[in-house]
Amino acid sequence: MNLEGITINILTSQLQEKLLGGKIYKVFMPNKSSLLLLVKTENAVIPLAADFSGASPYLYMPDKTPERPETPPAFCMLLRKHLEEGRITKITQSGLDRVVTMEISSIGSAKQIISKQLIFELTGKNANIIFVSEGVILDSLKHIGKALSSYRQILPGLAYIAPPPQDGLDILTSAPVDIAAAAQNLPLPPPKALIAATTGIGQYTAGQLLKFAGITAEGGITNENTAALADAIGTLQQNINAAKSGTEPVYAIITRTNTVKTILPFKPLQLTGGETVKEFASLNSAVALDRKSTRLNSSHVSESRMPSSA
C-alpha cells in the first residue's frame, strides 16, 4: 500500500484528534520492525501501531493489539525509559511529506519540561522510526551509515537531518488557480507537470484531477482548460477537509488479492483490471483492512511453502 502526502495529512489529523494530551502507558515491539504504543486518554487506552517491515509502512490505531514478546529489543527498552508516562503534546506532518512527528513531554529531575520526538518516516523501503532529543538522534529502528546514504546518516549521536523537502505549491492550501497556472508553465506531460508543480500528490491523484478537468496527454494543460483544472483542485481540497473532519468517507482501491493498493479522499475513477473500490468511514478503518489482508496473505504464503506430509 502506497499512501500519498494528502492521505498522510488526513491520518495526522485523526491521530491529533485521538491521541493529543494522552499519556504513553506502555511501549512494546511486537517484532524487530514494529512498534506499539499504548496511549492512555481520559476515556480509553488507545493502541498506536507502526510496522516498517515491508515496502509499505503503516501507522494506525488497531482494534486488537498485537502480541508482545517477553524479551524486548534494546530500542524498545530505550523508548520505555524515556517515553513511558510522557504526554503527547504535538503530532505534526512535515509539510505534505510522508513524515509524521510525535512530540512527547515529561517532567525532568529538576522539575523542568523535557520534550523528545518520535519521527515516523513513512517513505516506502526507506521507512524508519527515529527517536530524537534536542535535534540529536538517540536511536532508530534502522541504522543508516555512509555506505547506505551519503546525504544523511541515521545513527545514535548524530544530528537529525530531515529527508529532502518537496518543491512546489501546497496542494491543500495554495489557490487552485495558482496551482493550475504553475503546472501549465512546466514543459512536461500533464501528470508530471502537476506533480512537479505541487507537494502532496502522486501519480494517481494527478491523473484523477486531469481526468476531472478533461485534460489529455495529447492536448496538454492550456489556457482553455486551466479553469477546469482549478475547479478540480478546489473540489479535492474540499474533499480532504471533509475527510479530516469525518463528514466524508475515504476510498480504498482493492486489488484482486484483496489487498489495499492505496487510500484516497475521493472516489477513484481510474481502475485497472480486477480492481474494485471500497468506501470507509475513516482512514484508520481502511488501513486496518489492509493490515488484516496482508496478514492473511502472509499466512497463506507460509502454508503453501510448508512441505506436504507423505
Salt bridges, closest charged atoms under 4 A:
GLU85 OE1 - LYS23 NZ 3.67
GLU121 OE2 - ARG152 NH2 2.67
ASP139 OD1 - HIS143 NE2 2.68
GLU275 OE2 - LYS261 NZ 2.98
ASP290 OD2 - ARG291 NH1 2.87
